[in-house]
Amino acid sequence: MLAHVLAAVALVLPVSQAQQQLSVRPFAKGLTALTGITSTPAEPRRLYAVEQVGRICYFVNGRLRGTFLDIRDRITSGGEQGLLSVAFHPAYAKNHHFYVNYTDRSGNTRVVEFRSRNGRGLKSSARQLLFVRQPYANHNGGQLQFDSSGLLYVGMGDGGSAGDPGNLAQRLSVKLGKLLRIDPLLRGTSWQTVGLGLRNPWRFSFDRANGDLYIGDVGQGAWEEIDYRPQAQIGTLVNFGWKVYEGRTRYSNTPLGPGQLVAPVEVYSHDDGCSVTGGYVYRGKAVPAATGRYFYGDYCSGIVWSFKIDAGRATDVRREPFQVQSLTSFGQDAAGELYFATENGRISKLSR
């Protein structure tokens, strides 16, 4: 009902010429619930789709060609649990290493390294990098991303339930509610915490042009937020505020933990949705009007927004003239074109 009301309102609002050039077109359907879309420069014609049930499929030149990895027997799937992302090492062309984040049979988080051979993942090559016990079934986070220097990042939710009952996000001694990173090729190293105070950083990404970080952190009952860190500041410990703050609003009297407190660059209320899905800064060539804009959306309402960053602030924030219902994730292909993944197993592509 909310989505229909919002769509009706959009019909009476003026749409800029640039926005009129933006739309989405179908790319694929017939998959199961999707949690991720990604690619690797080593395979410019391939696009990978992550199915929540525990399977990674791949497309070649836009056509579904097969299964890259199937670990359904190791996964608990449903709700916010399942196979939640895959990330390919920047040197994948040489080392064939890739990484997945999933919820195991006991409901706990595992980040695991695999290798591939002849274009297929080797299930027997698994090497665990991270294990985090989950106290509840929700707020698993789940995104994996590499930065330009080869460090692997994982976004961890606060452990679930509501209101972070254990105040885990503000406790530096636990991994829940954190942004963590590691050099996965350096044996014996440990995970570094670079961010705390996250509730459920379901999707985050790096701008491939400059390395800046964008996080879509799912809110509690009132506000959804986008957090931003310029590349030069990512290694400095930062506190994103939860559960002291929800968005920019005081949520509790919980003492603030360590790290520099950073407010969101953009928020929206639950009048416009219920769960933010973070996206990417568009760096493709097919839609020039979208260049440099960060796209994100809402799972419940299907609304998609975008903005540009100027001097650390979100500028030209706009609602786009299309919707993507049940939006679970965004993705990029090797050329930087933008894709939208949904819970109903459909993929669409930004176009004009």
C-alpha positions as CSV (number, residue, x, y, z in Angstrom):
1,M,0.0,0.0,0.0
2,L,2.8,2.4,0.9
3,A,4.6,1.8,-2.4
4,H,1.3,2.6,-4.3
5,V,0.8,5.9,-2.5
6,L,4.4,6.9,-3.0
7,A,4.2,6.1,-6.7
8,A,1.1,8.2,-7.0
9,V,2.8,11.2,-5.4
10,A,5.8,10.8,-7.8
11,L,3.5,11.3,-10.8
12,V,2.8,14.9,-9.8
13,L,6.4,15.8,-9.1
14,P,8.6,17.4,-11.8
15,V,11.3,15.1,-13.1
16,S,14.6,16.6,-14.3
17,Q,15.9,15.9,-17.8
18,A,18.7,13.9,-16.3
19,Q,16.3,11.7,-14.3
20,Q,14.2,11.2,-17.5
21,Q,17.2,9.4,-19.0
22,L,17.3,6.9,-16.1
23,S,15.3,3.7,-16.0
24,V,15.8,0.0,-15.4
25,R,15.5,-2.9,-17.9
26,P,15.1,-6.6,-17.2
27,F,18.3,-8.6,-17.2
28,A,17.4,-12.0,-15.8
29,K,14.6,-13.9,-13.9
30,G,13.9,-17.3,-12.7
31,L,16.5,-17.5,-9.9
32,T,15.8,-17.9,-6.3
33,A,16.1,-15.1,-3.7
34,L,19.2,-13.0,-4.4
35,T,21.6,-11.5,-1.9
36,G,24.3,-10.2,-4.2
37,I,25.6,-9.4,-7.7
38,T,29.3,-9.0,-8.4
39,S,32.1,-9.4,-10.9
40,T,35.9,-9.5,-11.3
41,P,38.0,-7.6,-13.8
42,A,39.7,-11.0,-14.5
43,E,36.5,-12.1,-16.3
44,P,35.0,-9.1,-18.1
45,R,32.2,-11.0,-19.7
46,R,31.1,-12.8,-16.5
47,L,28.5,-11.6,-13.9
48,Y,27.9,-13.5,-10.7
49,A,24.6,-13.8,-8.8
50,V,24.5,-15.0,-5.2
51,E,21.4,-17.0,-4.2
52,Q,20.5,-16.9,-0.5
53,V,20.0,-20.7,-0.5
54,G,23.7,-21.2,-0.9
55,R,24.4,-21.2,-4.6
56,I,26.4,-18.8,-6.8
57,C,25.4,-18.7,-10.5
58,Y,27.2,-17.0,-13.3
59,F,26.2,-15.2,-16.6
60,V,28.4,-14.9,-19.7
61,N,27.5,-12.1,-22.0
62,G,24.2,-11.7,-20.3
63,R,23.2,-15.4,-20.5
64,L,22.9,-17.8,-17.5
65,R,25.6,-20.4,-18.0
66,G,25.8,-22.4,-14.8
67,T,26.7,-22.8,-11.2
68,F,30.0,-21.5,-9.9
69,L,29.7,-22.8,-6.3
70,D,27.0,-24.8,-4.5
71,I,27.3,-24.9,-0.7
72,R,23.7,-25.3,0.2
73,D,24.5,-28.2,2.5
74,R,26.5,-25.9,4.8
75,I,24.0,-23.1,5.1
76,T,20.9,-22.1,7.1
77,S,18.8,-20.0,4.7
78,G,15.7,-17.9,5.2
79,G,14.9,-14.5,6.7
80,E,18.2,-12.7,7.0
81,Q,20.3,-15.8,7.0
82,G,21.9,-17.7,4.1
83,L,24.7,-17.2,1.6
84,L,25.1,-13.4,1.9
85,S,27.9,-12.3,-0.5
86,V,30.9,-13.2,-2.5
87,A,34.0,-11.2,-3.2
88,F,36.8,-11.9,-5.7
89,H,40.4,-11.1,-4.7
90,P,41.9,-8.2,-6.8
91,A,44.6,-10.6,-8.0
92,Y,42.0,-13.3,-8.8
93,A,43.4,-13.7,-12.4
94,K,46.6,-15.1,-10.8
95,N,45.6,-16.6,-7.4
96,H,41.9,-17.7,-8.1
97,H,40.9,-16.8,-4.6
98,F,37.4,-15.8,-3.7
99,Y,35.5,-15.3,-0.4
100,V,32.0,-15.9,0.8
101,N,30.0,-14.9,3.9
102,Y,27.3,-17.3,5.0
103,T,25.2,-18.4,8.0
104,D,26.1,-21.9,8.9
105,R,23.8,-24.7,10.1
106,S,23.9,-23.4,13.6
107,G,23.1,-19.9,12.6
108,N,26.5,-18.4,13.1
109,T,28.6,-16.3,10.6
110,R,31.5,-17.7,8.7
111,V,33.7,-16.0,6.2
112,V,35.5,-18.6,4.1
113,E,38.1,-18.5,1.4
114,F,37.8,-20.8,-1.7
115,R,39.8,-21.3,-4.9
116,S,38.5,-21.8,-8.4
117,R,39.8,-23.9,-11.3
118,N,38.6,-23.7,-14.9
119,G,35.9,-21.2,-14.0
120,R,34.3,-23.2,-11.2
121,G,34.7,-22.9,-7.4
122,L,36.4,-25.7,-5.6
123,K,34.2,-26.7,-2.7
124,S,37.0,-28.8,-1.2
125,S,39.4,-25.8,-1.0
126,A,37.6,-24.0,1.9
127,R,39.7,-22.2,4.4
128,Q,37.9,-20.3,7.2
129,L,38.9,-16.8,7.9
130,L,36.3,-15.7,10.4
131,F,33.7,-17.3,12.8
132,V,31.3,-15.2,14.8
133,R,28.7,-16.6,17.0
134,Q,25.3,-15.1,16.4
135,P,22.9,-14.6,19.4
136,Y,19.8,-14.1,17.2
137,A,18.8,-15.0,13.7
138,N,18.7,-11.4,12.4
139,H,21.2,-8.6,11.8
140,N,23.9,-10.7,10.2
141,G,25.2,-7.9,8.0
142,G,26.9,-10.1,5.4
143,Q,28.6,-7.9,2.8
144,L,32.2,-8.7,1.7
145,Q,34.2,-6.1,-0.3
146,F,37.8,-5.6,-1.2
147,D,39.5,-2.2,-1.2
148,S,42.0,-1.2,-3.8
149,S,44.9,-2.3,-1.7
150,G,43.7,-5.9,-1.3
151,L,42.2,-5.7,2.1
152,L,39.0,-7.7,2.6
153,Y,36.2,-6.0,4.6
154,V,33.2,-7.5,6.2
155,G,30.1,-5.8,7.7
156,M,28.8,-7.3,10.9
157,G,25.3,-6.6,12.3
158,D,24.8,-6.1,16.1
159,G,23.7,-9.7,16.7
160,G,20.0,-9.2,16.3
161,S,16.8,-9.0,18.3
162,A,15.7,-5.3,18.7
163,G,17.5,-2.4,20.3
164,D,20.8,-4.2,20.6
165,P,20.0,-5.7,24.0
166,G,23.6,-6.6,24.8
167,N,24.9,-3.2,23.6
168,L,27.3,-5.2,21.4
169,A,27.7,-2.6,18.7
170,Q,29.4,-0.2,21.1
171,R,31.7,-2.8,22.7
172,L,35.0,-2.9,20.9
173,S,35.8,-6.3,22.4
174,V,33.2,-8.1,20.3
175,K,33.0,-8.3,16.5
176,L,29.2,-7.7,16.2
177,G,28.1,-4.3,15.0
178,K,31.5,-3.7,13.4
179,L,33.3,-3.1,10.1
180,L,36.3,-5.4,10.0
181,R,39.1,-5.8,7.6
182,I,42.0,-8.2,7.0
183,D,44.7,-9.1,4.4
184,P,43.4,-12.6,3.6
185,L,46.7,-13.6,2.0
186,L,48.8,-12.8,5.1
187,R,48.8,-15.9,7.2
188,G,48.6,-15.4,11.0
189,T,47.2,-11.9,10.8
190,S,44.0,-10.9,12.6
191,W,40.9,-8.8,11.8
192,Q,41.2,-5.1,12.4
193,T,38.1,-3.1,13.6
194,V,37.8,0.1,11.6
195,G,34.2,0.9,12.5
196,L,31.8,0.3,15.3
197,G,28.3,1.4,16.2
198,L,26.6,-0.4,13.2
199,R,23.2,-1.9,13.5
200,N,22.9,-4.0,10.4
201,P,25.3,-2.9,7.5
202,W,23.5,-5.1,5.1
203,R,25.2,-3.6,2.0
204,F,28.3,-1.4,1.7
205,S,30.7,-0.6,-1.2
206,F,33.8,1.3,-2.3
207,D,33.7,3.8,-5.1
208,R,35.9,2.2,-7.7
209,A,37.1,5.7,-8.9
210,N,38.5,6.9,-5.5
211,G,38.1,4.3,-2.9
212,D,35.5,6.2,-0.8
213,L,33.3,4.0,1.4
214,Y,29.5,4.0,1.5
215,I,27.4,2.0,4.0
216,G,23.7,1.4,4.0
217,D,22.9,0.7,7.7
218,V,19.4,-0.6,8.4
219,G,17.6,1.3,11.1
220,Q,15.4,0.3,14.1
221,G,11.9,1.7,13.9
222,A,12.2,5.2,12.5
223,W,15.3,6.0,10.4
224,E,17.4,4.4,7.7
225,E,20.9,5.8,7.0
226,I,23.7,6.1,4.6
227,D,27.2,6.5,6.1
228,Y,30.2,7.7,4.2
229,R,34.0,7.8,4.8
230,P,36.5,9.2,2.4
231,Q,39.3,6.8,1.4
232,A,42.0,8.6,3.3
233,Q,40.1,8.2,6.6
234,I,38.9,4.6,6.4
235,G,41.8,3.3,8.5
236,T,41.0,5.6,11.5
237,L,38.6,4.0,14.0
238,V,35.1,5.6,13.5
239,N,31.9,5.2,15.5
240,F,28.7,5.2,13.5
241,G,26.6,5.8,16.6
242,W,24.2,2.8,17.1
243,K,22.5,2.4,19.6
244,V,23.2,5.8,21.0
245,Y,21.7,7.2,17.8
246,E,19.3,5.9,15.1
247,G,20.1,7.9,12.1
248,R,20.7,11.5,13.4
249,T,18.2,11.0,16.3
250,R,19.1,10.1,19.9
251,Y,17.9,6.5,20.5
252,S,19.2,5.7,24.0
253,N,21.3,7.0,26.9
254,T,23.8,4.2,26.3
255,P,27.4,5.5,26.7
256,L,29.2,6.1,23.4
257,G,32.1,3.7,22.8
258,P,35.5,4.6,21.3
259,G,36.2,6.1,17.9
260,Q,35.3,9.4,16.3
261,L,31.5,9.8,16.1
262,V,30.4,10.3,12.5
263,A,26.8,11.2,11.5
264,P,25.1,9.8,8.4
265,V,25.4,11.8,5.2
266,E,21.8,10.9,4.4
267,V,18.8,9.5,6.2
268,Y,15.2,8.8,5.3
269,S,12.2,8.0,7.6
270,H,10.0,5.0,7.7
271,D,7.4,7.1,5.9
272,D,9.4,6.1,2.8
273,G,10.3,2.5,3.5
274,C,11.5,0.2,6.2
275,S,15.0,-1.2,5.3
276,V,17.8,0.4,3.4
277,T,19.7,-1.5,0.7
278,G,23.0,0.2,0.1
279,G,24.3,0.4,-3.4
280,Y,27.2,1.8,-5.5
281,V,28.6,4.9,-7.1
282,Y,27.9,4.6,-10.8
283,R,31.1,4.4,-12.8
284,G,29.9,2.8,-16.0
285,K,29.6,4.4,-19.5
286,A,26.2,3.4,-20.7
287,V,24.2,5.9,-18.6
288,P,26.3,9.2,-18.6
289,A,23.6,11.0,-16.6
290,A,24.2,8.7,-13.6
291,T,28.0,9.1,-13.5
292,G,29.3,9.8,-10.0
293,R,26.0,9.3,-8.3
294,Y,25.6,6.9,-5.4
295,F,22.5,4.8,-5.8
296,Y,20.6,3.1,-2.9
297,G,17.0,2.0,-2.3
298,D,14.5,0.5,0.1
299,Y,13.5,-3.1,0.3
300,C,9.9,-2.5,1.4
301,S,8.8,0.4,-0.8
302,G,11.0,-0.2,-3.8
303,I,12.0,3.5,-3.9
304,V,15.5,4.2,-5.4
305,W,17.4,7.4,-4.5
306,S,20.8,8.8,-5.6
307,F,23.1,11.6,-4.6
308,K,26.6,13.0,-5.2
309,I,29.2,13.6,-2.5
310,D,30.7,17.1,-2.4
311,A,33.2,18.0,0.4
312,G,31.9,15.1,2.5
313,R,28.2,16.0,2.1
314,A,25.4,14.4,0.2
315,T,24.2,16.9,-2.5
316,D,21.5,16.8,-5.2
317,V,19.7,14.0,-3.3
318,R,16.8,12.8,-5.5
319,R,14.3,10.1,-5.8
320,E,14.7,8.2,-9.1
321,P,11.7,7.9,-11.5
322,F,11.6,4.1,-11.2
323,Q,11.1,1.5,-8.5
324,V,12.6,-1.9,-7.8
325,Q,10.3,-4.0,-5.6
326,S,11.9,-6.4,-2.9
327,L,15.3,-4.8,-3.6
328,T,17.9,-6.9,-1.7
329,S,21.2,-5.9,-3.3
330,F,23.0,-3.9,-6.0
331,G,25.9,-5.0,-8.0
332,Q,28.4,-3.9,-10.7
333,D,29.9,-5.7,-13.7
334,A,33.5,-5.4,-14.7
335,A,32.6,-2.3,-16.8
336,G,31.0,-0.5,-13.9
337,E,27.4,-0.9,-15.0
338,L,24.8,-1.1,-12.2
339,Y,22.5,-4.0,-11.4
340,F,19.6,-4.4,-9.0
341,A,18.8,-7.8,-7.4
342,T,15.6,-8.8,-5.7
343,E,14.1,-11.3,-3.3
344,N,12.0,-12.8,-6.1
345,G,15.0,-13.8,-8.1
346,R,15.0,-11.1,-10.7
347,I,17.9,-8.9,-11.9
348,S,17.5,-5.6,-13.6
349,K,20.0,-3.1,-15.0
350,L,20.3,0.7,-15.0
351,S,19.6,2.1,-18.4
352,R,18.4,5.2,-20.1
